Amino acid sequence: MVLSVDIEKTLGDFHLRVRFEAEREIMALLGPSGCGKSMTLKCIAGIQRPDRGRIVLGERVLFDSEAGINLPPQKRHVGYLFQQYALFPNMTVEQNILAGARGGTRQERRATVAEMVRTFRLEGLEKLRPSQLSGGQQQRVALARILAGQPELLLLDEPFSALDEHLKWQLELELSDTLKAFPGGVLFVSHSRDEVYRLCDTVCVLTEGKSDPKETIKELFAAPATLGAALISGCKNISPAEVRPEGLFCPDWGVTLRTAQPVSDRTRYAGIRAHYFTLEGEVNSIPCRVSRVIDNVFSTVVMLSTPGPGLLRLELDKDRWAALGEPRELTLYIAPEDVMPLTE
């Protein structure tokens, strides 16, 4: 089963333009708040109508603006987990799950509810209402209700946003098992690169409503191709760049850097991760002066003045920094394979 999405939608000054394909995989839509992630899910689910384009799930056309096709949500066979779970407050746990079951006799639907209760460890909670449940229990009920409907595709919209950090970690482990066992495709919306790295197989980065090409999680973190992908993946050092025969000239840092990765005429920026620098090397040296030292929980962050007007951020182990004896000057080196050429 393949999900194919190629749609556009305008709301006020915001223009959504997304294009991607997802197979039986856990695929992330990753981007900052307001970039169009949730709107994309709502278009796929049939809650929002795109202005133009096409959405296909397997052999079924869910939306086609030219053909005039726009299936209602209940006919799309798509399960949508909202940020706040959207449980019916006047229904019990088992009634909420039963509301999601479709097809079959009443006895068969009841059997489905019993199976979901066992699967999501909700025994003893069947007669309780959502207000009597913890956040984690509410999420399990919401997932049980969705899976009771036997969807072909799961849409998860920031599933941990309403939870505290400790509960979030516990539920992430449980959700990981659920997603891996699900036989269809999964779209996982998040602004957290850490969640995406741990839970997903592939990722499509959204920046200001525009989607980047899909890539694997490892590709995103090892070698992001665009400025938006580098920023959302946590790259702290980014400079405008000019392509020159000898390498990428980075005016913010006042240096020209050799790169092992392909550079095209569309390259506009260079990125370097803060923990990729070394203090010994042969190429790509950057003389710096220590501007500020920040003590993190498990590391030391050093802000460095460069030959250009911009700063560089170096992050290293606390013991390593202590062993350097608080120097005022440092020469950083960056391997060519760790310089990331970035397009817009």
N, C-alpha and C positions, 0 to 999 in steps of 0.2 A: 504494500500500500504506500503510495506516494502522495504527499500533500504538496500541491503547487499553488503558490500565491504570487500574483502580479497585479497589484491594485494601487489606486491613488484616491486620496480623499482630502478635501480642503475644509477646514473649520476656521473661519475668521482669517487670520494671517498665517495660520499653520497649514502646511502642505505635507501630507504623508505620501511617500513614494517607496513602497517596499516590493521586493522581488526575491523569492527564495524557494527552494524545494527541500522537503524533509521526508525521510523514509522512516523505517522502524527504528528510530533513534531518539535520544533525549537531546533536543536542540534548544539552546538558550537564545532568547532575544535580550541582548545586553545593551544597556545604555543609561544615561543619566535621566533624572526625572524630567518629564515633559517632552521626551524625544519621540513618542508615538508607540511605545511598546504595548500598552494596554489597549489603545485604539486598534492596533493590528489584531489583537486577540478578539476584540468585540466584532470586528468585521468578519473574521473567520467563523465566529460563533453565530453570526446572524443578528447580533444586537445592534450593530451599526451597519449602515449600507454604504459601501464605497461609491464614489462618484463614477469611477470607471475601472475596468479591469476584469480579472477572472480568478476564481478560486476553485480548485478541483481536488477532491479527496478520493484517491483510488480511481474508480471508473465513474464516479458521480460528480457532476458539476454542481457546486453549491451556489456559485454566483457567476454570472456572465452578463456584463452590462450591454454588450452588443446583441446578445440573444434574448435579453429580457428575462433571464433566469435569476431568481433570488429566493432560495429555499428558506422557509421559516426555521427558527432555531430548533424546534422539536423534530424536524425532519433531517437535520444535518448529522445526527449520530455523533455529536461532539460533546464531551464533558468539560465544563468550565468551573474551575475552583476560584471563586472570587477572593479578594484580599480579606474581606470580613466574613467569608464563608457563606453568607446569605441563607442560613438555616431558617426554617419557619418557626417563629418564637412560640406559637400556640400549639405546636405539635411536639409529641414525644420523640425520643431518639428513633424508635422503630417506625413511627409514622413518617418521620423525615426520610428515612431510608426507603420506605415503601413508596413514597411519592416519586422517587427516582426510578423505581423498577418499571420496565415497560414490557408489554407483550405477555403472552401466556395466561394461564388461568389464575384466579386469585390464590389458589393453593400453591401454584408454582412461584408466584411473586412472594408469598410468605416464606417459602423455602429459600428464595434468594436473600430475603432480609436476614433470616437466621444464619445463612452462610456469611454474609457481610459482617454481622455481629461477631461471629467467631474469628473471621479473618482480621478484623481491626480491634480485637480484644475489648469489646464493648459489653461483655456479659455483666449483668447487674445494673446497667445504665439504661436499659430499654425503655423504662417508663418515665425517665427524667426528661425535662425540657431543657433547651439550650442554655437558659439563664442559670441552670443548676450545674453546668459543666465547666471544667477548666478550659483554657484556650487550646491545649493539646487535644482534649477529648472532643471539642467542637470541630477541630480540623479532621480528626479521624471519622467523625460522623459525616462531615461534608464529603470526604473522599469515598466513604461507603455508599452514600447516596448517588454519587456520580457513577461509580463502578457498577452499581446495581442496574443501571441503564445500559450496560454493555456498550460503551462508546467505542468508536473506532479511533478516536483522537482525544488526548487529554490536553487541556489548556490550563496552565497554572499561573495565576497572576500574583506575583510577590507573595508566595504562600507563608512566609515567615515574618512579614512586616508587622503583624499585630502581636508578636510574641517577645518575651524577654530573652536575653542572651542565653541563659542556662537552658530554658525550655526549648529554644530554637535549635540548639545543638542536639538535644535528645530527639526531637521530631525530625531533624534532618536525616538522622540515621534510619529512622523508621520509614520516612518517605523514600529514601534511596532504595530500600528493599521493595517497596510497592511499585516504584517506577520501573525497576529492572524486571519485575515479574509481569508488567503490563504488556500484552501482546501487540498493541498498536504504537503509534507515534506519540511523542510528548513534546509540547512547546512550553518552555519554562521561562517566564518573564522575571527579570531581576535587574537591580542596579548594583548588585554585590558580585564582584569578580571572584571572591572566595567561594560563595555558594555555587556559582557556575562552574568553577574549576573542579569542585568536589562531586557535583551531581550530574554534569552534562557531558555528552560526547562531542557535540559540535556547537558552534555559536555563530550568530549573525548579529553584528554590532549595528545599532541604530544611532545616528547622529542627526539631530534637528530634522527628524522625519524621514531621513534617507537611509536605506539599508546598504551595508557593505556586503560583498560576496561571502557566502558561508565558508567557514574553515573549521578545522578541528581545534579543540581546546589547546592542545600542545602548540599548534601553529600560532594561535593568537598570542600566547604568552612568550613564545620563543622569538617570533618575528612578525609582529603586527604590521600590516601593510599601509594603514591609513593613520592620519593624525587622531581621528576619533577612537580608533581601536587601541592606539598606544596610550591615550589618556585613560580610557576606561579600564585598561589592563594594568594600570598603576605606574606607568612610566613617569618619573618625576623630572627628568632632564630632557627638554625639547627646545630646539632652536630652529628658526628659519634656515634654509640651506640653499646654496647655489651649486649646481653641478659644474665642476671644473675638471680638466683632464687629470689633475693629480688627486682628485677626490672631492669630498663635499666640504665646501667652505661654509662655516657656521659663524655668522657675524656676531651673534650674541656672546659667543665664547672666544672669538678672535682666533680661531684655529681652522686648519683644513684637515679633515679626517679621511683616511683610507677606509674603504668598506669592502667586505667580501660579498655582501649581498647585492643583487642586481639593482642598478640605478637607472631610472628612465628619465625622459624629458618631463615627466609628470611629477617627479620628486620635488617636494617643496620644503620638507623638514627633515631633521635628523633627530633621532631619539637615542638616549643611553639610560639604561636602568642604573639606579643609584648603587646597587651592590655588584655591578659588573666591573667597576674600576679596579685596577691593581696599582701597587706602588712601585712596581718594577716592570720593565718592558723595553722594547726596542723601537716600536712605532707608535704613532698617535699619542705623543706626549703633550700634556697640558700643564704648564707651570701655574700654580695657584697660591693664593694667600688665604689663610684661615680667617673667615669673617665671623662665624658664629658656631658654637657647639651646642647641640641639643641632646639631652639625655633621655632616650626612650626607655621603655620597660626592659627590653631585651637587646637593645643595640644602641649605638651612638650615631647620631646624624651630624655631619659636618657640612656647613654651608661655606663654599669657597668662592672667592673672587677670582676671575679669570682674566686673560689678556683683553677680552671684550667687555662690554657693559653688563653682561649677564652673570648670574651665579650658577654654580654647579652644586648638586647635592650628592654627597658621598655617604653611604651607610655601611657600617662595618661593626663587627663584634666588639663588645665593650672591652674585653681583655686586649684585643688587637690595638684599639685606640690608646688604651692606657700604656701599652708597651712602647708606643711611639713617643711618649713623653711630652704630650701637648705641644706639638710643633707649630710655629707661626706660618711656615711655608711648606707646601707639598707639591710634588710633581706627580700628576695622575697619568696613568696609561690605560688605553682602552683597545682591546684587540679588534682588528677589522671586522671579524665575524660578529662582534657585539655592538657595532654601530648599525642602527636601524634606519634605512632610508624610508621616508613616509610621504605618501601622496595626500591630497586634501581629503 
